[in-house]
Amino acid sequence: MFSNVLLICVGNICRSPMAMALMRQRLPERDVQIVSAGIAAVTGSGLEPLAKAVLKRHGVPCGPHKARQVDRQMLRDAGLILVMEPDQAQYILKLAPEVRGKTFLLGKWQHSLAIADPYRRPQLAFEQTFEQLSRCVDDWLPYLPSGETR
């Protein structure tokens, strides 16, 4: 079981914070530390407004968010690193080769689904991203403390 999860995307303003909010909602007992970061983070920026609106529409709470850049220490501290696309895994492994055995696609259980970036796209793209993230987060729940399958 993993008790420290790091979710990674590019800017840390859309996919990884949405996945973090979903995972936190579905693991309310907080036996798991869930954080997010970006490989090219828009450091200090909040959640993209359309991402926030989609989460709200689906009843997923999302507290204040400030985008942050992933660093080697975050990677080492994480028990499980989940990325949205294969090229992000390559970036992570170049930065910290020692995390190879704990870095996976969030969409691993969905036939290695890569989750496309909805940034600067219409609301429908954010809805589709939400649906994909929701399924993928559910797939990881059995591997996390207090996780239940849906």
N, C-alpha and C positions, 0 to 999 in steps of 0.2 A: 504494500500500500504506500502511496505517495502522500506526504503531508505538506509539501511545499511546491506549489505549481507556479510556473512562470509562463505566461502567454505572450507570444511575440507576433507582431506584424511589422509594417513599414513605419508609419508615422505615429503609431500609438494613440490615434484619435478616433478610429472606427472599429476595426475587427477585434483587436485584442482587448480593448476595454469593454466591447459588447460581450465577448466571450467570458470575460472576467465577471461581469454583472450576472450573466446567466448561471455561471458556475456557483457564484456566491448565493444566488437565490435558491439553487437546488441543493446546496450544502449549508443549510441554515445553522447547524450546530457549531460551525467554525472550527472543526478539528483540523481544517486544512487552511494553510496560508495561501492565498491566491493573489498574485500580482501580475502586472503587465508592463511591457516596455516595447520599444521600437528599434529597428536596426538603422533607421534614419529618422529618428523621432522629431516631431515638431515640438521640441522641448518646452514645457510650461503651458502648452495649449490645452484647452479643455476638450471635452468630447464633442465631436462633430455634431452640429445641431440636428441633422437628419437621423443620425444614429441615436441620439438622445430621444428624439420624438418616437422612433420605432420601438425602442425599449419601453418607453412610457405607455404607448398604445397597447403593448402586450403585457403590461403590469409587472415589468421587471424593474425593480428599484436600482437606480444608479446614483451613487453619491457624487460628490465633487471629484473631478479627475484632472490630473495634470500629467501631460505626456512626458515620458522620460526615455532617455537613451539607454539601451541595454549595455551592460559592461561585463567584463570577465568575472567579477566577484558575484554579480547576480546569477550568472550562469552556474558558477560553482556552488552557490548556496541552494539552488533549486534542486528538488528531488525529481522533478519532471518538467521538461521544457517542451511546450507545444507551439508549433509554428503554423502559419496559414498556407505557405507555399514552399515547394522544395528548395528554391533559391535562398530562402531565408535560413533553412537548415544548413545549407552550404556556408553561408555567411557566419553562422553561429559556430560551426565546426572549424572554420578558419581562425576565428577569434579565440576559441577555447577547445582544442581537439579532444581534451579529456572528458568532454560532456557527450561524446558520441553515443554512449549506451543509454542516455536518458533524454535524447532529443527526438521528437516524433512530429509528424503532421497531426494537427488536430483532427483532420479527416481520415486518419489511418484506418478506422473501422468502417468507413464509407468508401471502400475501394480506393484508398489513398486520394481522397478528394482534396483538391487545392481550392481554397476559398478565395474568390476574386475580390479585389479591392473595390469597394463601392464609392470611394472618395471622388468627389466632383461629378457624380452620376445622379440620376433622378431617384426619387424616393423608392420607386419600385426596386431598384438595385439594392437599397438598404433592406427592404423587406425580404428579398431573396437571400441576402447575406444572413439576416436574422434567422431565417428558416434553416439554412445550412448549419449555422453555428449552433442552433438549438439541438439539432439531431446529433451533431458531433460531440457536443458537451455531454449529452445523455449517454453516448457510447463510452465515455471515459468514467462515468460515475461509479461503476463497479470496482474500479481500481483506486478509488479514493475513500478515506475514512468516512463513514456515515453515508456513503453513496448507495443509492438504490437504483435499480433499473426502472425505467418508466414504461 
